[in-house]
């Protein structure tokens, strides 16, 4: 009889960042903070998706919020 193995899920918790005119909506930072707490409990990573151009200055605030 073959032994079955169960693979652990390895996915991340994703947050889609809301930005307009190169300004992050504050709710995005709140969601990242909540996602970080959840991810810590589940031993997962947090990932953040932000769409737009010339958004380099938004990376650090997203990172420090939990991404």
C-alpha positions in Angstrom: 0.0 0.0 0.0 1.4 3.4 -1.0 1.7 6.1 1.5 0.0 9.4 0.6 1.6 12.7 1.2 -0.2 15.9 1.7 1.5 19.0 0.3 1.3 22.1 2.3 -0.1 25.2 0.6 2.7 27.6 -0.2 0.8 30.5 -1.5 1.0 34.1 -0.3 -1.7 36.4 1.0 -2.2 39.0 -1.8 -3.4 42.6 -1.4 -4.2 44.8 -4.4 -3.0 48.3 -3.7 -5.4 51.2 -4.6 -3.7 54.3 -5.8 -4.7 57.4 -7.6 -2.5 60.1 -8.9 0.5 58.4 -7.2 -1.1 58.4 -3.8 -1.9 55.3 -1.9 -5.4 55.0 -0.5 -5.1 54.6 3.3 -7.3 51.5 3.3 -4.5 49.7 1.3 -2.1 50.3 4.2 -4.7 49.0 6.7 -5.3 45.9 4.6 -1.6 45.2 4.4 -1.3 45.5 8.2 -4.2 43.0 8.6 -2.7 40.7 5.9 0.7 40.7 7.8 -1.0 39.7 11.1 -2.9 36.9 9.3 0.2 35.8 7.4 2.3 35.7 10.5 -0.2 33.3 12.1 -0.3 31.1 9.1 3.4 31.3 8.4 2.8 32.8 4.9 4.2 35.7 2.9 2.3 38.9 2.0 2.4 40.1 -1.6 1.1 43.4 -2.9 0.1 44.2 -6.5 0.1 47.9 -7.6 -0.6 49.0 -11.1 0.5 52.2 -12.8 3.6 53.9 -14.0 6.3 55.9 -12.2 5.3 54.4 -8.8 8.8 53.8 -7.4 8.2 56.1 -4.5 5.2 54.0 -3.4 7.2 50.8 -2.9 8.7 51.6 0.5 5.4 52.7 2.2 3.8 49.4 1.0 6.7 47.4 2.3 6.7 49.1 5.7 2.9 48.6 5.9 3.4 44.8 5.7 4.0 43.7 2.1 
